[in-house]
Amino acid sequence: MDNQVTPFRRLVSALTISSLGVYMAVLVPQILLLTLRLRVVDPQHFAAIFGQIVGLGALFAIVANPVAGAIADRTQSRMGHRRPWMLLGAIFLAAGLIAIGITTSVLLIELLWFLVQVASNFVFATIPALIADQVEVTRRGTISGPIGMAALVAILLGEGLINLLAHQPQMVQWTVMAVVALVTSVVAVLLIRERPWVRVKTSHERFSIWNVVPNPRQNPNFTWAWVARFAVMVGFASTLYNSVFLTQRFHYNATELIHRSLELTLAQTILTVISSILGGIISDRVRKQKPFVIISGVIVGLGLVVLVTASSFPILLAAYALMGLGFGSYYAVDTALVTRVLPRAVDAGKDLGVINIANALPQFIAPSLATFAIGVGGYSLFYLGAAAVAIVGSFAILPIPELNKVLGSSDPVGQESVEGPASL
């Protein structure tokens, strides 16, 4: 690939490091620290406030990611067009996290969380875009494997840090997350290489809604990939309520919640690491992606079923292990699949941002769905409904041509690039 200016292993390291740091800085607060912070600020209404903050925060993420991708696509600088936004996003992310750990105002926590969501999505938007920019289609499963496991490894490491800091003020815990995000992003920026970028404008680039969101009729493979990602991420979004679920179902106090969450995340992470790495590598070697994506989606759904029916801690461990097995393989292989059905290379960042809407939208609607489902049928209806969506929706990729059938074509990735790196 002409654009691969970062050696492959170096790029794998950089994107994995960046993913680990930013996922830790966002997911650990969302899964654990935000709940604990709100219990201090407003102990009587923390569950409702948590749902409101997470839901609205996801709305900001929905908008921020494609906007960030589009801005990066159009950025022209000597640093390239991805790295500047990775660095700036990390700086604002760190500032927002530190401020949340200081303030005691619910309103300020909410506004600062929105800043965290926007800033983190400027970083997240660069990661799959760099894969599309610099990695051959036959190696994208391999690089997506480590990145796919990054989220749960980040949660495990983050909860381990919080466990060590359990008796420290919450301000210290939030500051540690901020430092991790900033340092890992700076390291990634230093490792990645990009050529100065020049975007070649074409006469047909007049504004249209289909220039923002790819036309489903003209890009059916992209559309099916989006639908499948959305469905499986509904399953993932339901797990964001696990800390509230564990608190109310098993009556854990703050210290017990930290310790139990760490143990559960460890079980989940072990399976995630194994399945994401092996899934990505094997998928690249056999040049098949759809069986991995579908089976992984089914496993995610089964994990949710075990979770909601658990009556003891060992069963909870089994549920988390199943979900880790499914999520790891799913994200690794599905990321590789998504990057090969992008409509145009020139808009890779923006289109991957549209794909990311499928990640964030379930988090936005989950609070409303949770309130309704839990009110009508308890946690059983909520988690079982999410499981059904994940299982059925994973089959949406069936119409997409398999990787081994398109590699022989002249344009296997389905992209028409109208831009390129400028000469140094």
GUGUVO-229386 format. One record per residue (C-alpha): residue in one letter; x, y, z. Coordinates in steps of 0.2 Angstrom, whole numbers, plus 2048, in hexadecimal, padded with zeros to 3 digits. Example, Ala and Ser with C-alpha at 12.3 -4.5 7.8 and 13.67 -1.06 7.14 Angstrom:
guro->A u->83E v->7EA w->827
guro->S u->844 v->7FB w->824
//
This chain:
guro->M u->800 v->800 w->800
guro->D u->808 v->811 w->7FA
guro->N u->801 v->81A w->80A
guro->Q u->809 v->80E w->816
guro->V u->816 v->81A w->81D
guro->T u->816 v->812 w->82F
guro->P u->81E v->801 w->830
guro->F u->810 v->7F4 w->833
guro->R u->816 v->7EE w->844
guro->R u->819 v->800 w->84A
guro->L u->808 v->805 w->844
guro->V u->800 v->7F6 w->84E
guro->S u->809 v->7FC w->85D
guro->A u->804 v->80E w->85B
guro->L u->7F2 v->80B w->858
guro->T u->7F1 v->7FE w->866
guro->I u->7F9 v->80A w->873
guro->S u->7EE v->818 w->86E
guro->S u->7DE v->80D w->86F
guro->L u->7E3 v->806 w->880
guro->G u->7E6 v->818 w->887
guro->V u->7D6 v->820 w->880
guro->Y u->7CB v->811 w->884
guro->M u->7D1 v->811 w->896
guro->A u->7CE v->823 w->898
guro->V u->7BC v->822 w->891
guro->L u->7B6 v->811 w->895
guro->V u->7BC v->80F w->8A7
guro->P u->7B3 v->81F w->8AC
guro->Q u->7A4 v->81A w->8A3
guro->I u->7A3 v->809 w->8AA
guro->L u->7A9 v->80D w->8BC
guro->L u->7B0 v->81E w->8C0
guro->L u->7A1 v->828 w->8BA
guro->T u->795 v->81D w->8C5
guro->L u->7A0 v->81F w->8D4
guro->R u->7A1 v->832 w->8D1
guro->L u->78F v->835 w->8CF
guro->R u->78B v->82A w->8DF
guro->V u->796 v->837 w->8E9
guro->V u->78E v->846 w->8E0
guro->D u->77C v->840 w->8E0
guro->P u->77A v->830 w->8E9
guro->Q u->767 v->82F w->8E8
guro->H u->765 v->832 w->8D5
guro->F u->776 v->82B w->8CE
guro->A u->76F v->81D w->8C4
guro->A u->763 v->829 w->8BA
guro->I u->770 v->836 w->8B8
guro->F u->77D v->829 w->8B2
guro->G u->770 v->824 w->8A4
guro->Q u->76D v->836 w->89F
guro->I u->780 v->83A w->89E
guro->V u->785 v->82A w->895
guro->G u->777 v->82C w->889
guro->L u->779 v->83E w->884
guro->G u->78C v->83B w->884
guro->A u->78A v->82E w->877
guro->L u->780 v->83A w->86C
guro->F u->78F v->846 w->86D
guro->A u->79A v->837 w->867
guro->I u->78E v->833 w->859
guro->V u->791 v->844 w->852
guro->A u->7A3 v->847 w->857
guro->N u->7AA v->837 w->84E
guro->P u->7A5 v->83A w->83C
guro->V u->7A8 v->84D w->83E
guro->A u->7BA v->849 w->845
guro->G u->7BD v->83D w->836
guro->A u->7B7 v->849 w->829
guro->I u->7C2 v->857 w->831
guro->A u->7D1 v->84B w->831
guro->D u->7CD v->846 w->81F
guro->R u->7CF v->859 w->81A
guro->T u->7DD v->85D w->825
guro->Q u->7ED v->862 w->81C
guro->S u->7FD v->863 w->827
guro->R u->80F v->85E w->828
guro->M u->80A v->852 w->836
guro->G u->7FE v->849 w->82A
guro->H u->7EB v->849 w->82C
guro->R u->7E8 v->83D w->83A
guro->R u->7F5 v->840 w->847
guro->P u->7F1 v->853 w->84C
guro->W u->7DF v->84E w->851
guro->M u->7E5 v->83F w->85B
guro->L u->7F0 v->84A w->865
guro->L u->7E3 v->858 w->867
guro->G u->7D5 v->84C w->86C
guro->A u->7E0 v->845 w->879
guro->I u->7E4 v->856 w->881
guro->F u->7D2 v->85B w->882
guro->L u->7CD v->849 w->888
guro->A u->7DA v->84A w->896
guro->A u->7D4 v->85C w->89B
guro->G u->7C2 v->856 w->89C
guro->L u->7C6 v->847 w->8A7
guro->I u->7D0 v->851 w->8B4
guro->A u->7C2 v->85D w->8B5
guro->I u->7B5 v->850 w->8B8
guro->G u->7BF v->849 w->8C7
guro->I u->7BF v->85B w->8CF
guro->T u->7AE v->862 w->8CC
guro->T u->79F v->85D w->8D8
guro->S u->791 v->864 w->8CC
guro->V u->787 v->858 w->8C3
guro->L u->784 v->864 w->8B4
guro->L u->797 v->867 w->8B3
guro->I u->79A v->854 w->8B3
guro->E u->78E v->852 w->8A5
guro->L u->795 v->860 w->89A
guro->L u->7A7 v->85A w->89D
guro->W u->7A2 v->848 w->899
guro->F u->79B v->84F w->888
guro->L u->7AD v->857 w->885
guro->V u->7B5 v->846 w->889
guro->Q u->7AA v->83D w->87D
guro->V u->7AE v->84A w->86F
guro->A u->7C0 v->84B w->872
guro->S u->7C2 v->838 w->873
guro->N u->7B9 v->836 w->863
guro->F u->7C6 v->841 w->85A
guro->V u->7D3 v->834 w->860
guro->F u->7C8 v->825 w->85C
guro->A u->7C4 v->82B w->84A
guro->T u->7D7 v->82B w->846
guro->I u->7DA v->819 w->84A
guro->P u->7CF v->80F w->83D
guro->A u->7D3 v->81D w->831
guro->L u->7E5 v->819 w->832
guro->I u->7E2 v->807 w->82F
guro->A u->7D8 v->80B w->81F
guro->D u->7E6 v->818 w->81A
guro->Q u->7F5 v->80D w->81D
guro->V u->7F1 v->7FA w->81E
guro->E u->7EF v->7EE w->810
guro->V u->7DD v->7E6 w->810
guro->T u->7E5 v->7D4 w->813
guro->R u->7ED v->7DA w->823
guro->R u->7DF v->7E4 w->82B
guro->G u->7D9 v->7D6 w->836
guro->T u->7EA v->7D3 w->83D
guro->I u->7EC v->7E6 w->842
guro->S u->7DA v->7E7 w->848
guro->G u->7DC v->7D8 w->854
guro->P u->7E7 v->7E2 w->861
guro->I u->7DC v->7F1 w->85F
guro->G u->7CC v->7E6 w->861
guro->M u->7D3 v->7E0 w->872
guro->A u->7D8 v->7F1 w->877
guro->A u->7C7 v->7F6 w->87F
guro->L u->7C6 v->7E8 w->88B
guro->V u->7D9 v->7E8 w->88F
guro->A u->7D7 v->7FA w->893
guro->I u->7C9 v->7F7 w->89E
guro->L u->7D2 v->7EA w->8A7
guro->L u->7E2 v->7F4 w->8A9
guro->G u->7D8 v->804 w->8AE
guro->E u->7CD v->7FB w->8BB
guro->G u->7DE v->7F3 w->8C2
guro->L u->7E4 v->805 w->8C4
guro->I u->7D4 v->80B w->8CC
guro->N u->7D5 v->7FC w->8D7
guro->L u->7E7 v->801 w->8DD
guro->L u->7E0 v->813 w->8DF
guro->A u->7D0 v->80D w->8E8
guro->H u->7D4 v->817 w->8F8
guro->Q u->7DA v->827 w->8EE
guro->P u->7CF v->836 w->8EB
guro->Q u->7C4 v->834 w->8DB
guro->M u->7CE v->843 w->8D4
guro->V u->7DE v->839 w->8D4
guro->Q u->7D5 v->82A w->8CB
guro->W u->7CE v->836 w->8BD
guro->T u->7DF v->83E w->8BB
guro->V u->7E8 v->82E w->8B9
guro->M u->7DC v->82A w->8AB
guro->A u->7DF v->83B w->8A3
guro->V u->7F2 v->838 w->8A4
guro->V u->7F1 v->827 w->89C
guro->A u->7E7 v->82E w->88D
guro->L u->7F3 v->83C w->88A
guro->V u->803 v->832 w->88B
guro->T u->7FD v->823 w->880
guro->S u->7F7 v->82F w->873
guro->V u->807 v->839 w->873
guro->V u->811 v->829 w->871
guro->A u->805 v->823 w->863
guro->V u->808 v->834 w->85A
guro->L u->81B v->832 w->85B
guro->L u->81A v->820 w->854
guro->I u->80F v->823 w->845
guro->R u->815 v->82A w->835
guro->E u->80A v->834 w->829
guro->R u->80F v->83D w->819
guro->P u->809 v->84F w->817
guro->W u->7F8 v->84E w->810
guro->V u->7F0 v->857 w->801
guro->R u->7DD v->854 w->7FE
guro->V u->7D9 v->855 w->7EB
guro->K u->7C8 v->85D w->7E9
guro->T u->7BD v->857 w->7DB
guro->S u->7AF v->860 w->7D3
guro->H u->7A1 v->853 w->7D9
guro->E u->7A5 v->857 w->7EB
guro->R u->796 v->863 w->7ED
guro->F u->78C v->861 w->7FE
guro->S u->77F v->853 w->7FF
guro->I u->779 v->848 w->80D
guro->W u->781 v->83A w->804
guro->N u->792 v->842 w->805
guro->V u->78F v->841 w->818
guro->V u->787 v->830 w->81A
guro->P u->78B v->824 w->80B
guro->N u->77C v->820 w->801
guro->P u->775 v->80F w->806
guro->R u->76F v->80B w->7F5
guro->Q u->780 v->80F w->7ED
guro->N u->78A v->807 w->7FB
guro->P u->780 v->7F8 w->801
guro->N u->78F v->7EF w->809
guro->F u->793 v->7FE w->813
guro->T u->781 v->7FF w->819
guro->W u->780 v->7EC w->81E
guro->A u->791 v->7EE w->828
guro->W u->789 v->7FD w->831
guro->V u->779 v->7F4 w->835
guro->A u->783 v->7E5 w->83C
guro->R u->78F v->7F0 w->846
guro->F u->780 v->7F9 w->84E
guro->A u->777 v->7E9 w->853
guro->V u->786 v->7E1 w->85B
guro->M u->78A v->7F2 w->864
guro->V u->779 v->7F2 w->86B
guro->G u->77F v->7E3 w->875
guro->F u->78F v->7EC w->87A
guro->A u->785 v->7FB w->87F
guro->S u->77B v->7F1 w->88B
guro->T u->78A v->7EC w->895
guro->L u->78D v->7FE w->899
guro->Y u->780 v->7FC w->8A6
guro->N u->789 v->7EE w->8AE
guro->S u->78F v->7F8 w->8BD
guro->V u->77E v->7FE w->8C1
guro->F u->777 v->7EC w->8BE
guro->L u->784 v->7E5 w->8CA
guro->T u->781 v->7F2 w->8D7
guro->Q u->76E v->7EF w->8D7
guro->R u->76D v->7DC w->8D4
guro->F u->77C v->7D7 w->8DF
guro->H u->77C v->7E6 w->8EB
guro->Y u->78F v->7E9 w->8E9
guro->N u->795 v->7F8 w->8F2
guro->A u->7A2 v->804 w->8EA
guro->T u->7B1 v->7F9 w->8F0
guro->E u->7A9 v->7E9 w->8EB
guro->L u->7A4 v->7F0 w->8DA
guro->I u->7B6 v->7F5 w->8D6
guro->H u->7BD v->7E4 w->8DB
guro->R u->7B0 v->7D9 w->8D3
guro->S u->7B0 v->7E4 w->8C3
guro->L u->7C3 v->7E1 w->8C2
guro->E u->7C1 v->7CE w->8C3
guro->L u->7B3 v->7CE w->8B6
guro->T u->7BD v->7D8 w->8AA
guro->L u->7CC v->7CD w->8AC
guro->A u->7C2 v->7BE w->8A7
guro->Q u->7BB v->7C8 w->898
guro->T u->7CB v->7CF w->893
guro->I u->7D5 v->7BE w->892
guro->L u->7C8 v->7B8 w->886
guro->T u->7C8 v->7C8 w->87C
guro->V u->7DB v->7C8 w->87A
guro->I u->7DB v->7B6 w->874
guro->S u->7CC v->7B8 w->868
guro->S u->7D0 v->7C9 w->861
guro->I u->7E2 v->7C4 w->85C
guro->L u->7DE v->7B3 w->856
guro->G u->7CE v->7B9 w->84D
guro->G u->7D7 v->7C6 w->843
guro->I u->7E6 v->7BC w->83E
guro->I u->7DC v->7AD w->839
guro->S u->7CF v->7B7 w->830
guro->D u->7DE v->7BF w->826
guro->R u->7E5 v->7AE w->822
guro->V u->7D5 v->7A5 w->81C
guro->R u->7CF v->7B5 w->814
guro->K u->7BE v->7B4 w->81C
guro->Q u->7B6 v->7C0 w->827
guro->K u->7A3 v->7BD w->828
guro->P u->7A3 v->7AD w->832
guro->F u->7AE v->7B5 w->83F
guro->V u->7A2 v->7C4 w->841
guro->I u->792 v->7BA w->841
guro->I u->798 v->7AD w->84E
guro->S u->79F v->7BB w->859
guro->G u->78F v->7C4 w->859
guro->V u->786 v->7B5 w->85E
guro->I u->792 v->7B2 w->86D
guro->V u->790 v->7C4 w->873
guro->G u->77D v->7C1 w->874
guro->L u->77F v->7B0 w->87D
guro->G u->78B v->7B9 w->88A
guro->L u->77D v->7C6 w->88D
guro->V u->771 v->7B8 w->890
guro->V u->77C v->7B0 w->89D
guro->L u->77F v->7C1 w->8A5
guro->V u->76D v->7C5 w->8A9
guro->T u->769 v->7B3 w->8AF
guro->A u->779 v->7B2 w->8BA
guro->S u->775 v->7AF w->8CD
guro->S u->787 v->7AE w->8D3
guro->F u->798 v->7B5 w->8D0
guro->P u->79F v->7A6 w->8C6
guro->I u->791 v->7A7 w->8BA
guro->L u->794 v->7BA w->8B8
guro->L u->7A6 v->7B5 w->8B4
guro->A u->7A0 v->7A9 w->8A6
guro->A u->795 v->7B6 w->89F
guro->Y u->7A4 v->7C3 w->89E
guro->A u->7AF v->7B6 w->896
guro->L u->7A2 v->7B2 w->888
guro->M u->7A0 v->7C5 w->884
guro->G u->7B3 v->7C7 w->884
guro->L u->7B4 v->7B8 w->878
guro->G u->7A7 v->7C0 w->86C
guro->F u->7AC v->7D2 w->86D
guro->G u->7BF v->7CF w->86A
guro->S u->7BC v->7C5 w->85A
guro->Y u->7AE v->7D0 w->854
guro->Y u->7B7 v->7E0 w->855
guro->A u->7C7 v->7DA w->84D
guro->V u->7BF v->7D2 w->83E
guro->D u->7B1 v->7DE w->83C
guro->T u->7BD v->7ED w->83C
guro->A u->7C6 v->7E5 w->82E
guro->L u->7B6 v->7E2 w->824
guro->V u->7B0 v->7F4 w->827
guro->T u->7C0 v->7FB w->820
guro->R u->7BE v->7F2 w->810
guro->V u->7AD v->7F7 w->80C
guro->L u->7B0 v->80A w->80E
guro->P u->7A8 v->814 w->7FF
guro->R u->7B7 v->81F w->7FC
guro->A u->7C9 v->820 w->803
guro->V u->7C9 v->833 w->802
guro->D u->7BB v->832 w->80F
guro->A u->7C1 v->824 w->81A
guro->G u->7C1 v->82E w->82A
guro->K u->7B0 v->835 w->827
guro->D u->7A9 v->824 w->822
guro->L u->7B1 v->81B w->830
guro->G u->7A9 v->828 w->83B
guro->V u->798 v->824 w->834
guro->I u->79C v->811 w->839
guro->N u->7A0 v->818 w->84A
guro->I u->78E v->81E w->84B
guro->A u->78A v->80C w->84C
guro->N u->795 v->80B w->85B
guro->A u->78E v->81A w->864
guro->L u->77C v->81A w->860
guro->P u->778 v->80B w->86A
guro->Q u->780 v->814 w->879
guro->F u->775 v->823 w->876
guro->I u->764 v->819 w->875
guro->A u->769 v->80C w->883
guro->P u->764 v->817 w->891
guro->S u->753 v->81A w->88A
guro->L u->751 v->807 w->886
guro->A u->758 v->802 w->897
guro->T u->74C v->80D w->8A0
guro->F u->73D v->806 w->896
guro->A u->743 v->7F4 w->896
guro->I u->748 v->7F3 w->8A8
guro->G u->738 v->7FC w->8AD
guro->V u->72D v->7EF w->8A3
guro->G u->737 v->7DF w->8A5
guro->G u->746 v->7E3 w->8B0
guro->Y u->758 v->7DF w->8AB
guro->S u->753 v->7CF w->8A3
guro->L u->749 v->7D8 w->895
guro->F u->757 v->7E5 w->893
guro->Y u->765 v->7D9 w->891
guro->L u->75C v->7CB w->888
guro->G u->755 v->7D8 w->87B
guro->A u->767 v->7DE w->878
guro->A u->76D v->7CC w->876
guro->A u->75F v->7C9 w->869
guro->V u->764 v->7D8 w->85F
guro->A u->777 v->7D4 w->85F
guro->I u->774 v->7C2 w->85A
guro->V u->767 v->7C6 w->84C
guro->G u->770 v->7D6 w->846
guro->S u->781 v->7CD w->844
guro->F u->77A v->7C4 w->835
guro->A u->777 v->7D4 w->82C
guro->I u->789 v->7D3 w->824
guro->L u->783 v->7C4 w->819
guro->P u->781 v->7CE w->809
guro->I u->793 v->7D5 w->80A
guro->P u->79E v->7CB w->7FE
guro->E u->7AB v->7C1 w->807
guro->L u->7BD v->7C7 w->808
guro->N u->7C4 v->7B9 w->7FD
guro->K u->7B8 v->7BC w->7EF
guro->V u->7BD v->7CF w->7ED
guro->L u->7D0 v->7CE w->7EF
guro->G u->7D1 v->7C9 w->7DC
guro->S u->7C8 v->7D9 w->7D6
guro->S u->7D2 v->7E8 w->7D1
guro->D u->7CA v->7F2 w->7E0
guro->P u->7C7 v->7E6 w->7EE
guro->V u->7C4 v->7F3 w->7FB
guro->G u->7B7 v->7FC w->7F1
guro->Q u->7BF v->80D w->7F2
guro->E u->7C4 v->81A w->7E5
guro->S u->7D1 v->825 w->7EC
guro->V u->7D2 v->837 w->7E6
guro->E u->7E0 v->83D w->7F2
guro->G u->7F1 v->838 w->7F7
guro->P u->800 v->83C w->801
guro->A u->80A v->84B w->7FB
guro->S u->81C v->84A w->7F7
guro->L u->828 v->84D w->806
//
